[in-house]
Structure formats: structure tokens, C-alpha cells
Amino acid sequence: MAAKTRANIGAAVAAAALLIGAGGYFFGPSQNWQKSGLDAQTSNANAQRAPARPAGGASGDPPSVNLTEAQLASVRVEPVSEREFPIEKESVGSIDFNEDMTLQVFTPYPGRIVALFAKVGDDVQKGQTLFTIDSPDLLQAESTMIAAAGVLDFTTRNLARLRELYKTRAVSQKDMEQAASDQQTAEGALRAARDSVRLFGKTNAEIDRIIAERKADPILVVPSPITGRITARNAAPGLFVQPGNPPAPYSVADIDTMWMLANVPETDSPAFRVGQDVKVKVSAFPDRVFEGKIVTVTSMVDPNTRRVLLRSEIKDPQHELLSGMFANFVIRTGDPVRSVAVPLAGVVREGDGTQTVWVTADRRRFTRRTVKIGLQHEGYRQILEGLQPGELVATEGAVFLSNMLVIAGAR
């Protein structure tokens, strides 16, 4: 029985040895299991397809990953360079008419509106008729002028007649001199009457026509005092208007320049000064930049909002800006600084709030490095600490590298 048992054990050992040989394993001198043959080739192929893994090193070394050739296609590497970053403040505001170039057009004399010749939104030229009124004052002035012209005509004829009579001594010299004085007085009265009518806007040709026809024209024309755009109309035919009595029948604004009004935090107010350049963008023209300057920084802080009002004058020669438009603006508050810069896609915000970049020396092994960031301008981020010019960094695919590190660390 014992002999039979020893025989079974020997057969089992032999079978195990045969299975081990078929599986391609052998027990080497180092007492470790090692693969051979087809399994070794399979292992190499799997290694090439494996995801990036943390590089070896002490636990205190910066985290890094090694990428395969296929994975390198997802990463773009560029040397670190320096760029200029302007010192600017950004905020929001709204477009409004330039009130320094906005005029309220009142009638110079009282009267009733006869006709209107412009509506809100119309562009008008200086001197263009806005409305007309039936003016009693103009009628009185023209009547006085017509009477003065009649008196001058009479005194002129009388003087001529007396001069002829004086030649024959039919009249005294005193009578002739009195006639000459009356004629000069009539000339002065007509001259004064013409000037009075001219104040109502009548031209010399119109005045001559009124005198020749002996017919007064009471229609007073009220023109636009400037070239601009009608921003308000409070007039209607038949409405009685008086000088300076609000509301004005018309308001006209010069729209070659517009205002941008903004309320900035009081903490930023020391950075703003009159004369600083302003660059403005509006949503209606996303690819356009309108330029201007700060013209007013108010001397008080709103007690409710703790903000300070800025007023900027914006150039608009094409008359594209409209009052009420929402605007984003940038104001340069200092000289630009030159600093190390990395494209925005090359900076990663980690879960703990730190900002990192991926640095490489051989374009295969990438090491994560914490940096201190600053300003942002035209697609680049200022790096204040952590990088030197000339170092190679991942400018695209930095997020991919951070994700690969997380995946590799989880394995």
C-alpha cells in the first residue's frame, strides 16, 4: 500500500512538471518566475499599448509622465518666450449721447408752430429748417420796417422837391435843411427796422422782397444750430412755444463723438485719470474697437453702490454707436511690462487651486511644475514665478497630461 502511494505521488509531480514546461515558465537561479517565448512577445506589445505611467523616482520628485509616440501627437511643445503685458483695467459701461455737444433747440420768439420738418433719428445739417412758427413779434417788426420804408420814400421825394424849389428861392433854406434832416432820420429808422427783422433770420433778399411787396411774412424759420442727429422732439403743429420754456421742441446731438458712462469700484478709482486712453467694444460690432479718452472722473462716491462715475468721450466718425448700447472697455493705467508668457492652453488649474505647467527636456518625459500666474493678454498668461525663458513646455494638451497622470496614479 505504501509503495502504491509513493508511486502516485511521483506521477503527480511528473505531471506538474510537464504542465509547467508547457506553460513556458521555469524556475531560474534568482528564484523568480519569468516568461519566455510567445508570452514575452505579448508582454512587449502590451507595454507599447499601455497608457502613460508615472516615471520612477523618489516619492519627493515632481510628478511626471512618459508618453508613447502615439500619445505625443496630442501634445504641442514650444519654448517659453517673453511678451509685453499692458497694465489695464477692465469694466463695463453704456453708451450715451455727448451732452457737451447736445443742444436744445428753442424758438427765439413766441408763437404757434406751423410745420415740422424733422423727426427723431434724422440726421440734419447746420442751418437746416427744423420747424416754423407764426410769430407776432416778427409780424410787428416787419410792419415797422414797411412803415419806415414808406417814410423814407416820402422824405426822399420831399427833399428832392424842396431842392428844386430852393433853386428859385421858392422856399427858405431852413425848410430845405429840415427836409434833409427828416430824410436822414427816415434812413436811420429804416436801417434799424431792417436790422430788427434780420434778427428773426430773414435774409437781405427776403427783406427787400417784403419792402417791395409791402407785405409782411410772419412765418419764422427755426434752423438746426449744428450738424447732428435729432435725439428728441416735443413739438406738434399748433402748439404755442416760448423761448426757454421746456421741453424744447427739438434736441440735436453732434454724434461724431459719444459718451461712455461707467461706474467703477471705489478701490479702482485711484488708477483712473482724465486723459487716459480707452478702448471700447460693443456687442453689435464684436470685431471693432472704438477709441477714446477719459474726460471726467467724478469727485464723489455713490454711498449706495460704493462706485465712482467715469465719463469717456468715444470717437464715432461713422455714426455706428447708439445711445443705450452695453459696452466693455479697457483703460490703460500704466506702462506695459515684459514678462515670461505661456499660451492659455498651457496652464492648468488643478483641483487644489494651484496653477501648473508641464515642462520637458526631451519632448517625451513631462514634469508637472507649479507656477504663479499674473496678467492675461491676447491669448497668453503672464508667468510671474516658476519658468525661465527658453524652457520647453506643453502649450497644447496640458490638460491631457494632467488627466494621464491621474489615470496612471490610479492604477
C-alpha positions as CSV (number, residue, x, y, z in Angstrom):
1,M,0.0,0.0,0.0
2,A,2.8,2.4,0.9
3,A,4.6,1.6,-2.3
4,K,1.5,2.3,-4.3
5,T,1.1,5.7,-2.6
6,R,4.7,6.7,-3.3
7,A,4.1,5.8,-7.0
8,N,1.0,8.1,-7.2
9,I,2.9,11.0,-5.7
10,G,5.7,10.6,-8.2
11,A,3.3,10.6,-11.1
12,A,1.6,13.8,-9.8
13,V,5.0,15.5,-9.5
14,A,5.9,14.5,-13.0
15,A,2.5,15.7,-14.4
16,A,3.0,19.1,-12.7
17,A,6.5,19.5,-14.1
18,L,5.1,18.7,-17.6
19,L,2.3,21.4,-17.2
20,I,4.8,24.0,-16.0
21,G,7.0,23.3,-19.1
22,A,4.0,23.6,-21.4
23,G,3.1,27.0,-19.9
24,G,6.5,28.4,-20.7
25,Y,7.6,29.1,-17.1
26,F,10.8,27.9,-15.4
27,F,12.3,28.5,-12.1
28,G,15.5,30.4,-12.6
29,P,18.5,30.9,-10.4
30,S,17.0,34.1,-9.0
31,Q,14.1,32.1,-7.6
32,N,11.6,34.3,-9.7
33,W,9.1,33.2,-12.2
34,Q,9.9,34.5,-15.7
35,K,8.1,34.4,-19.0
36,S,9.7,33.1,-22.2
37,G,8.8,32.5,-25.8
38,L,5.4,33.8,-27.1
39,D,4.4,35.3,-23.7
40,A,7.5,37.6,-23.7
41,Q,6.5,39.0,-27.1
42,T,2.9,39.5,-25.9
43,S,4.2,41.4,-22.9
44,N,6.3,43.8,-25.1
45,A,3.3,44.5,-27.3
46,N,1.1,45.3,-24.3
47,A,3.8,47.6,-22.9
48,Q,3.7,49.7,-26.1
49,R,-0.1,50.0,-25.9
50,A,-0.2,50.8,-22.2
51,P,-1.2,54.3,-21.1
52,A,1.4,56.9,-19.8
53,R,2.6,56.0,-16.3
54,P,4.4,58.0,-13.6
55,A,8.1,57.9,-14.1
56,G,10.2,56.2,-11.5
57,G,12.0,58.2,-8.7
58,A,11.8,59.1,-5.1
59,S,8.5,60.0,-3.7
60,G,9.6,63.6,-3.3
61,D,10.3,64.1,-7.0
62,P,7.9,66.3,-9.1
63,P,5.1,64.3,-10.7
64,S,5.9,63.3,-14.3
65,V,4.7,61.1,-17.1
66,N,6.3,59.4,-20.1
67,L,4.3,59.4,-23.3
68,T,4.4,57.0,-26.2
69,E,4.8,58.1,-29.8
70,A,1.0,57.9,-30.4
71,Q,0.3,59.9,-27.3
72,L,2.8,62.6,-28.2
73,A,0.5,63.6,-31.2
74,S,-1.9,65.1,-28.6
75,V,0.7,67.4,-27.2
76,R,2.3,70.5,-28.7
77,V,5.7,71.7,-27.2
78,E,7.1,75.2,-27.6
79,P,9.9,77.1,-25.9
80,V,8.9,79.7,-23.3
81,S,9.2,83.3,-24.6
82,E,8.6,86.8,-23.2
83,R,5.8,89.1,-24.1
84,E,4.6,92.6,-23.2
85,F,1.6,92.8,-20.9
86,P,-0.2,96.1,-20.7
87,I,-1.3,97.4,-17.3
88,E,-5.0,97.7,-17.8
89,K,-8.3,97.9,-16.0
90,E,-11.4,96.4,-17.5
91,S,-15.1,97.2,-16.7
92,V,-18.5,97.6,-18.3
93,G,-20.5,100.7,-19.1
94,S,-23.1,102.1,-21.5
95,I,-23.1,104.4,-24.5
96,D,-24.9,107.8,-24.3
97,F,-25.0,111.0,-26.3
98,N,-22.3,113.5,-25.7
99,E,-24.2,116.1,-23.7
100,D,-21.5,118.7,-24.2
101,M,-22.4,118.5,-27.9
102,T,-26.2,118.2,-27.5
103,L,-28.3,121.3,-27.9
104,Q,-31.9,122.0,-27.1
105,V,-33.5,124.0,-29.9
106,F,-35.9,126.6,-28.6
107,T,-37.8,129.2,-30.6
108,P,-36.2,132.6,-30.3
109,Y,-39.6,134.3,-30.1
110,P,-43.0,133.1,-29.0
111,G,-45.5,131.8,-31.5
112,R,-47.5,128.9,-32.7
113,I,-45.9,126.0,-34.6
114,V,-46.9,126.0,-38.2
115,A,-45.0,123.0,-39.6
116,L,-42.3,120.4,-38.6
117,F,-39.5,119.3,-40.9
118,A,-37.6,116.6,-38.9
119,K,-38.3,113.6,-36.7
120,V,-36.4,111.7,-34.1
121,G,-33.4,109.8,-35.6
122,D,-33.0,112.1,-38.6
123,D,-29.5,113.4,-39.4
124,V,-29.6,117.2,-40.1
125,Q,-27.1,119.8,-41.3
126,K,-26.4,123.1,-39.7
127,G,-28.9,125.6,-40.9
128,Q,-31.5,123.1,-42.0
129,T,-35.0,124.0,-41.1
130,L,-36.5,122.1,-38.1
131,F,-39.8,123.9,-37.7
132,T,-41.6,127.1,-38.4
133,I,-43.8,129.3,-36.2
134,D,-46.3,132.1,-36.8
135,S,-44.6,134.9,-34.8
136,P,-46.5,138.0,-33.8
137,D,-43.1,139.7,-32.9
138,L,-41.9,139.1,-36.5
139,L,-45.1,140.5,-37.9
140,Q,-44.7,143.6,-35.8
141,A,-41.0,144.0,-36.8
142,E,-41.8,143.6,-40.5
143,S,-44.8,146.1,-40.2
144,T,-42.5,148.6,-38.6
145,M,-39.9,148.1,-41.4
146,I,-42.6,148.6,-44.1
147,A,-43.7,151.8,-42.5
148,A,-40.1,153.0,-42.1
149,A,-39.6,152.3,-45.8
150,G,-42.7,154.4,-46.7
151,V,-41.5,157.3,-44.6
152,L,-38.1,157.2,-46.2
153,D,-39.6,157.1,-49.6
154,F,-41.8,160.2,-48.7
155,T,-38.9,162.2,-47.2
156,T,-36.7,161.4,-50.1
157,R,-39.2,162.7,-52.6
158,N,-39.9,165.7,-50.5
159,L,-36.3,166.6,-50.2
160,A,-35.8,166.4,-53.9
161,R,-38.9,168.7,-54.5
162,L,-37.7,171.3,-52.0
163,R,-34.2,171.3,-53.5
164,E,-35.7,172.2,-56.9
165,L,-37.8,175.0,-55.3
166,Y,-34.9,176.3,-53.4
167,K,-33.1,176.9,-56.7
168,T,-35.8,179.6,-57.5
169,R,-35.9,180.8,-53.9
170,A,-39.5,179.5,-53.6
171,V,-38.7,178.0,-50.2
172,S,-36.4,179.1,-47.5
173,Q,-33.1,177.4,-46.7
174,K,-34.4,176.4,-43.3
175,D,-37.3,174.4,-44.9
176,M,-34.8,172.6,-47.2
177,E,-32.5,171.7,-44.3
178,Q,-35.4,170.5,-42.3
179,A,-36.4,168.2,-45.2
180,A,-32.8,166.9,-45.4
181,S,-32.9,166.1,-41.7
182,D,-36.2,164.3,-42.0
183,Q,-34.8,162.2,-44.8
184,Q,-31.7,161.2,-42.8
185,T,-33.9,160.3,-39.8
186,A,-36.0,158.1,-42.1
187,E,-33.0,156.4,-43.4
188,G,-31.8,155.6,-39.9
189,A,-35.2,154.3,-38.9
190,L,-35.4,152.0,-41.9
191,R,-31.9,150.7,-41.3
192,A,-32.8,149.9,-37.7
193,A,-36.0,148.3,-38.8
194,R,-34.2,146.1,-41.3
195,D,-31.7,145.0,-38.6
196,S,-34.6,144.1,-36.3
197,V,-36.2,141.9,-39.0
198,R,-32.8,140.4,-39.8
199,L,-32.6,139.2,-36.1
200,F,-35.5,136.9,-36.9
201,G,-33.4,135.1,-39.5
202,K,-34.6,136.9,-42.6
203,T,-32.1,137.4,-45.4
204,N,-31.4,140.8,-47.2
205,A,-33.2,139.4,-50.3
206,E,-36.2,138.4,-48.2
207,I,-36.3,141.8,-46.5
208,D,-36.1,143.6,-49.9
209,R,-38.9,141.5,-51.2
210,I,-41.1,142.3,-48.1
211,I,-40.4,146.1,-48.6
212,A,-41.1,145.9,-52.4
213,E,-44.3,144.0,-52.0
214,R,-45.3,145.9,-48.9
215,K,-46.4,142.5,-47.5
216,A,-45.3,141.1,-44.1
217,D,-44.3,137.5,-43.7
218,P,-44.9,136.3,-40.1
219,I,-43.5,132.8,-40.6
220,L,-40.4,132.4,-38.5
221,V,-38.0,129.7,-39.5
222,V,-36.1,127.9,-36.7
223,P,-33.0,126.1,-38.1
224,S,-30.7,123.5,-36.6
225,P,-27.7,125.2,-34.9
226,I,-25.3,122.3,-35.5
227,T,-24.9,119.3,-37.7
228,G,-26.0,116.2,-35.9
229,R,-28.9,113.8,-35.2
230,I,-32.4,114.6,-33.8
231,T,-32.5,112.9,-30.4
232,A,-35.8,114.3,-29.1
233,R,-38.9,116.0,-30.5
234,N,-41.6,117.6,-28.3
235,A,-43.3,119.7,-30.9
236,A,-46.6,119.5,-32.8
237,P,-48.4,121.8,-35.2
238,G,-50.5,124.4,-33.4
239,L,-48.5,124.2,-30.2
240,F,-47.7,127.6,-28.7
241,V,-44.0,127.8,-27.8
242,Q,-41.9,130.3,-26.0
243,P,-38.2,130.9,-25.7
244,G,-36.6,128.8,-23.0
245,N,-39.9,127.2,-21.9
246,P,-39.2,123.4,-21.5
247,P,-39.5,121.0,-23.0
248,A,-37.6,122.2,-26.1
249,P,-39.3,121.5,-29.4
250,Y,-36.2,119.7,-30.6
251,S,-32.9,118.3,-29.3
252,V,-29.9,117.8,-31.6
253,A,-26.7,116.0,-30.8
254,D,-23.4,116.0,-32.6
255,I,-22.7,112.2,-32.9
256,D,-19.2,112.4,-34.2
257,T,-18.3,111.6,-30.6
258,M,-20.3,109.7,-28.0
259,W,-20.1,109.3,-24.2
260,M,-19.4,106.0,-22.4
261,L,-20.6,106.1,-18.8
262,A,-19.2,103.6,-16.3
263,N,-19.4,103.1,-12.6
264,V,-16.2,101.6,-11.3
265,P,-15.4,100.3,-7.8
266,E,-14.0,102.9,-5.5
267,T,-11.0,100.7,-4.9
268,D,-10.0,101.1,-8.6
269,S,-10.7,104.8,-8.7
270,P,-7.1,105.9,-7.9
271,A,-5.9,104.2,-11.2
272,F,-8.1,106.4,-13.4
273,R,-7.2,109.9,-14.6
274,V,-8.6,112.4,-17.1
275,G,-6.9,111.9,-20.5
276,Q,-6.2,108.1,-20.2
277,D,-6.8,106.2,-23.4
278,V,-9.9,104.0,-23.6
279,K,-10.7,101.1,-25.9
280,V,-14.4,100.1,-26.2
281,K,-16.2,97.1,-27.6
282,V,-19.9,96.7,-28.1
283,S,-21.8,93.5,-28.8
284,A,-23.2,95.0,-32.1
285,F,-19.7,95.2,-33.5
286,P,-17.7,92.4,-31.8
287,D,-14.7,92.8,-34.1
288,R,-14.4,96.5,-33.8
289,V,-12.6,98.6,-31.3
290,F,-13.7,102.2,-30.6
291,E,-11.1,104.5,-29.1
292,G,-11.5,107.5,-26.9
293,K,-10.3,109.2,-23.7
294,I,-11.5,109.8,-20.2
295,V,-12.9,113.3,-19.9
296,T,-14.4,113.2,-16.4
297,V,-13.7,111.3,-13.1
298,T,-16.4,112.4,-10.6
299,S,-15.2,113.6,-7.2
300,M,-17.7,111.7,-5.2
301,V,-18.5,108.0,-4.4
302,D,-22.1,106.8,-4.6
303,P,-22.9,106.0,-1.0
304,N,-25.2,103.1,-2.0
305,T,-23.1,101.3,-4.6
306,R,-19.6,102.5,-3.5
307,R,-18.7,103.2,-7.1
308,V,-17.3,106.2,-9.0
309,L,-18.7,107.5,-12.2
310,L,-16.3,107.7,-15.2
311,R,-17.2,109.5,-18.4
312,S,-15.2,108.9,-21.6
313,E,-15.5,110.6,-24.9
314,I,-15.5,108.0,-27.7
315,K,-14.8,108.7,-31.4
316,D,-17.5,107.6,-33.8
317,P,-17.0,109.1,-37.2
318,Q,-19.2,106.5,-38.9
319,H,-22.1,107.2,-36.5
320,E,-22.4,103.5,-35.6
321,L,-22.8,103.7,-31.8
322,L,-26.3,104.1,-30.4
323,S,-27.3,105.6,-27.1
324,G,-28.0,102.8,-24.6
325,M,-25.6,100.2,-26.0
326,F,-23.9,98.0,-23.5
327,A,-20.1,98.4,-23.7
328,N,-17.0,96.6,-22.4
329,F,-14.0,98.8,-22.1
330,V,-10.3,98.6,-21.3
331,I,-8.3,101.5,-19.8
332,R,-4.5,101.5,-19.8
333,T,-3.4,102.6,-16.4
334,G,0.3,102.2,-16.7
335,D,3.3,101.3,-18.9
336,P,3.4,97.7,-20.2
337,V,5.6,95.1,-18.5
338,R,7.7,92.4,-20.3
339,S,7.4,89.0,-18.7
340,V,7.6,85.3,-19.3
341,A,4.4,84.1,-21.1
342,V,2.7,80.8,-21.8
343,P,-0.4,80.3,-24.0
344,L,-3.6,79.9,-22.0
345,A,-4.0,76.3,-23.1
346,G,-0.6,75.5,-21.5
347,V,-1.7,76.5,-17.9
348,V,-3.8,74.0,-15.9
349,R,-5.8,74.9,-12.8
350,E,-5.5,71.8,-10.6
351,G,-8.2,70.6,-8.1
352,D,-6.4,72.3,-5.2
353,G,-6.5,75.6,-6.9
354,T,-2.8,75.7,-7.9
355,Q,-1.7,76.7,-11.4
356,T,0.7,74.2,-13.2
357,V,2.5,73.8,-16.5
358,W,4.2,70.7,-18.0
359,V,7.9,71.0,-18.6
360,T,10.0,68.7,-20.8
361,A,13.6,68.4,-21.8
362,D,13.4,65.5,-24.3
363,R,9.8,66.1,-25.6
364,R,8.9,62.7,-24.2
365,R,9.1,62.9,-20.4
366,F,6.9,65.7,-19.0
367,T,7.2,67.0,-15.4
368,R,4.4,69.0,-13.7
369,R,5.6,72.3,-12.2
370,T,3.6,74.7,-10.1
371,V,3.8,78.4,-11.3
372,K,2.5,81.8,-10.2
373,I,0.4,83.5,-12.8
374,G,-0.4,87.2,-13.5
375,L,-2.0,89.1,-16.3
376,Q,-3.8,87.8,-19.3
377,H,-3.5,89.4,-22.8
378,E,-4.2,88.2,-26.4
379,G,-4.3,84.5,-25.5
380,Y,-1.3,84.4,-23.2
381,R,-0.9,84.2,-19.5
382,Q,1.9,86.0,-17.6
383,I,4.1,83.7,-15.5
384,L,5.5,85.5,-12.5
385,E,7.3,82.6,-10.9
386,G,8.3,79.0,-11.9
387,L,9.5,79.3,-15.5
388,Q,12.5,80.7,-17.3
389,P,12.7,81.8,-21.0
390,G,13.8,79.0,-23.3
391,E,12.4,76.1,-21.3
392,L,10.2,73.7,-23.2
393,V,6.6,73.5,-22.1
394,A,3.4,71.8,-23.4
395,T,1.4,74.7,-25.0
396,E,-1.4,72.4,-26.1
397,G,-2.5,69.2,-24.4
398,A,-1.6,70.2,-20.8
399,V,-5.0,69.1,-19.6
400,F,-4.4,65.8,-21.3
401,L,-1.1,65.3,-19.4
402,S,-2.8,66.1,-16.1
403,N,-5.5,63.6,-16.8
404,M,-2.9,60.9,-17.8
405,L,-1.1,61.5,-14.5
406,V,-4.4,61.0,-12.6
407,I,-5.2,57.8,-14.6
408,A,-1.7,56.4,-14.2
409,G,-1.7,57.2,-10.4
410,A,-5.0,55.3,-10.0
411,R,-3.5,52.1,-11.5
